[in-house]
Amino acid sequence: MAEPKGRRNAIQLFGDHEIITPVNRLEKLKVKFVAPGDDPLARAEQALAQLSGEFGDWMTVEYNRLDAARRAVRDHGFSSGSRDELFYAAHDVKSDAATFGFPLASGVAESLCRVLEHAPDSRRIPLELVDQHVDAVGAIIREYARPDIATVATALTRKLRLVSDEFLVHENRHRPDYLDGLISPPLAPDHG
């Protein structure tokens, strides 16, 4: 697309080179100054608070997508497409859980992502392991109001991570260099 007349790059020609000075498109941007007493951060927090009532519904939508991806794998087996859909659904739950107010669901979804990412042959992933992860995410979301949910979710996450790591170690036993990076202690201490 051509630049409007008068808005073209400036080109200076010299014997052995040329200098092209691009148009400064930043000059169109306008800086808005905050009026005294106006707090943009407070306005943003207020807008977020107004949306927060919908976060539970949005998390349910994310979980339903994860569950549908799991059912597709169960019904039709692992293919590159079904594996990818399950991975991306789990990854979205992992990424969105904290934003939507369900941070305890993130660890379980992350564990499922690890299994899907690091299993050399997804067809060998036990469907029961997938079911356990998806069901745990659903239970954590459904039971989030329980006073002991942090204890329950932490126990579920640890157990699923342990079982997942055992599976990944077994499946990657022929790749010891790969295992070194896969099953390494976390960089940050666990305070759970």
C-alpha positions as CSV (number, residue, x, y, z in Angstrom):
1,M,0.0,0.0,0.0
2,A,1.5,3.3,-1.0
3,E,2.0,6.1,1.5
4,P,-0.2,9.2,1.1
5,K,1.5,12.0,-0.8
6,G,3.9,13.9,1.6
7,R,4.1,10.8,3.9
8,R,6.8,8.9,2.1
9,N,10.2,7.9,3.3
10,A,12.9,10.5,2.7
11,I,15.6,9.1,0.5
12,Q,19.0,10.8,0.1
13,L,21.2,9.5,-2.7
14,F,25.0,9.6,-2.5
15,G,27.6,8.1,-4.9
16,D,28.2,4.9,-3.1
17,H,25.1,4.7,-0.8
18,E,21.7,6.0,0.0
19,I,20.1,7.0,3.3
20,I,16.4,6.2,3.8
21,T,14.7,8.0,6.6
22,P,11.4,6.4,7.4
23,V,8.2,8.3,8.1
24,N,7.7,8.9,11.8
25,R,4.3,7.2,12.4
26,L,4.6,7.8,16.1
27,E,3.7,11.5,15.7
28,K,0.1,10.4,15.3
29,L,0.0,9.0,18.8
30,K,-1.4,11.3,21.4
31,V,-0.4,11.3,25.0
32,K,-3.3,11.7,27.4
33,F,-2.5,13.4,30.6
34,V,-4.2,12.2,33.7
35,A,-6.3,14.9,35.4
36,P,-5.6,15.6,39.0
37,G,-7.7,13.2,41.2
38,D,-8.1,10.7,38.3
39,D,-6.6,7.3,39.0
40,P,-6.4,5.1,35.8
41,L,-5.3,2.1,37.9
42,A,-8.3,2.4,40.1
43,R,-10.6,2.7,37.1
44,A,-8.9,-0.5,35.6
45,E,-9.4,-2.4,38.9
46,Q,-13.1,-1.3,39.0
47,A,-13.6,-2.5,35.4
48,L,-12.0,-5.8,36.3
49,A,-14.2,-6.1,39.4
50,Q,-17.3,-5.6,37.3
51,L,-16.1,-8.4,35.0
52,S,-15.1,-10.7,37.8
53,G,-18.6,-12.1,38.2
54,E,-18.2,-13.7,34.8
55,F,-14.8,-15.3,35.6
56,G,-16.5,-18.5,36.9
57,D,-18.5,-18.8,33.8
58,W,-15.4,-18.3,31.6
59,M,-13.4,-20.9,33.6
60,T,-16.3,-23.3,33.1
61,V,-16.1,-22.7,29.4
62,E,-12.4,-23.4,29.5
63,Y,-13.0,-26.6,31.5
64,N,-15.7,-27.7,29.1
65,R,-13.3,-27.3,26.2
66,L,-10.8,-29.4,28.0
67,D,-13.4,-32.1,28.7
68,A,-14.5,-32.1,25.1
69,A,-10.9,-32.6,23.9
70,R,-10.5,-35.4,26.4
71,R,-13.7,-37.1,25.1
72,A,-12.5,-36.7,21.5
73,V,-9.3,-38.5,22.4
74,R,-11.2,-41.2,24.3
75,D,-13.6,-41.7,21.4
76,H,-11.2,-41.5,18.5
77,G,-7.7,-42.0,20.0
78,F,-4.7,-39.8,19.9
79,S,-3.9,-38.1,16.6
80,S,-1.8,-35.0,16.1
81,G,-5.0,-33.0,15.9
82,S,-6.7,-34.4,19.0
83,R,-3.4,-34.3,21.0
84,D,-2.9,-30.7,20.0
85,E,-6.5,-29.7,21.0
86,L,-6.1,-31.4,24.3
87,F,-2.7,-29.7,24.9
88,Y,-4.0,-26.3,24.0
89,A,-7.2,-26.7,26.1
90,A,-5.0,-27.7,29.1
91,H,-2.6,-24.9,28.4
92,D,-5.4,-22.4,28.3
93,V,-6.7,-23.6,31.6
94,K,-3.2,-23.4,33.0
95,S,-2.8,-19.8,31.7
96,D,-6.3,-18.5,32.6
97,A,-6.9,-20.2,35.9
98,A,-5.2,-17.5,38.0
99,T,-6.7,-14.6,36.0
100,F,-10.2,-16.1,36.4
101,G,-9.8,-16.7,40.2
102,F,-9.0,-20.4,40.2
103,P,-5.2,-20.5,40.5
104,L,-5.2,-23.9,42.2
105,A,-6.4,-25.5,38.9
106,S,-3.3,-24.3,37.1
107,G,-0.9,-26.9,38.5
108,V,-3.0,-29.9,37.4
109,A,-3.4,-28.4,33.9
110,E,0.3,-27.8,33.8
111,S,1.0,-31.4,34.7
112,L,-1.2,-32.6,31.8
113,C,0.6,-30.3,29.4
114,R,3.9,-31.8,30.5
115,V,2.6,-35.3,29.8
116,L,1.3,-34.3,26.4
117,E,4.5,-32.4,25.5
118,H,7.1,-34.8,26.7
119,A,5.6,-38.2,25.9
120,P,7.5,-39.5,22.9
121,D,4.4,-41.3,21.6
122,S,1.1,-39.8,22.6
123,R,-0.7,-43.1,21.7
124,R,1.0,-44.6,24.7
125,I,-0.4,-42.1,27.2
126,P,-2.8,-43.9,29.4
127,L,-6.3,-42.5,29.0
128,E,-6.8,-43.0,32.7
129,L,-4.0,-40.5,33.3
130,V,-5.7,-38.0,31.0
131,D,-9.0,-38.6,32.8
132,Q,-7.5,-38.1,36.2
133,H,-6.0,-34.8,35.2
134,V,-9.2,-33.5,33.5
135,D,-11.4,-34.7,36.4
136,A,-9.1,-33.1,38.9
137,V,-9.3,-29.7,37.1
138,G,-13.1,-30.0,37.0
139,A,-13.3,-31.0,40.7
140,I,-11.0,-28.1,41.7
141,I,-13.2,-25.6,39.8
142,R,-16.5,-27.1,41.0
143,E,-15.4,-27.2,44.7
144,Y,-13.4,-23.9,44.8
145,A,-15.6,-22.5,47.6
146,R,-14.7,-25.3,50.0
147,P,-12.6,-24.1,52.9
148,D,-10.1,-26.9,52.5
149,I,-9.7,-26.6,48.7
150,A,-6.1,-25.5,48.9
151,T,-5.2,-28.7,50.8
152,V,-7.2,-30.9,48.4
153,A,-5.9,-29.2,45.3
154,T,-2.3,-29.3,46.4
155,A,-2.5,-33.0,47.2
156,L,-4.1,-33.7,43.9
157,T,-1.5,-31.7,42.0
158,R,1.4,-33.4,43.8
159,K,0.0,-36.9,43.2
160,L,-0.7,-36.2,39.5
161,R,2.7,-34.7,39.0
162,L,4.3,-37.7,40.7
163,V,2.4,-40.2,38.6
164,S,3.0,-38.1,35.4
165,D,6.8,-38.0,36.1
166,E,6.9,-41.7,36.7
167,F,5.2,-42.2,33.3
168,L,7.5,-39.8,31.5
169,V,10.6,-41.3,33.0
170,H,9.5,-44.8,31.9
171,E,8.5,-43.6,28.4
172,N,11.8,-41.6,27.9
173,R,14.1,-44.2,29.5
174,H,15.9,-44.6,26.2
175,R,16.7,-40.8,26.2
176,P,18.7,-40.2,29.3
177,D,19.9,-36.7,28.2
178,Y,16.3,-35.7,27.6
179,L,15.3,-37.0,31.1
180,D,18.0,-34.8,32.8
181,G,16.2,-31.6,31.7
182,L,12.7,-33.1,32.1
183,I,12.9,-34.4,35.7
184,S,14.9,-31.8,37.4
185,P,14.2,-30.0,40.7
186,P,12.3,-26.8,40.5
187,L,14.3,-23.6,40.5
188,A,12.0,-22.0,43.2
189,P,11.3,-23.8,46.4
190,D,7.9,-25.3,47.0
191,H,6.1,-23.5,49.8
192,G,3.0,-25.7,49.7
